[in-house]
């Protein structure tokens, strides 16, 4: 199942800070970026956040789930946290501060 474009737009709207958050389509799903760095995925219309020491605050509040079969686990963020937790954008920005920037791809000749 793929993620609807409206879901990605809704999550971005809830996070605020349009200058700091963006999404990019990826294989029918979306990657969520904070300051240009990947911090989460939106898969099957659900937000999945990377499990890192910086995201440990989600450990007791979120289930763990795979983004796709065979992937590592991520925190599955429930909708009420997306709409009502004003600390979520701060947490995602903190993750972005420690995640390496994506490697640029060289175009073929």
Beta strands, then each sheet from edge to edge (+ up, - down):
strand 1: 21-26
strand 2: 29-34
strand 3: 37-43
strand 4: 46-49
strand 5: 63-66
strand 6: 73-77
sheet 1: 1+ 2- 3+ 4- 6+ 5-
end
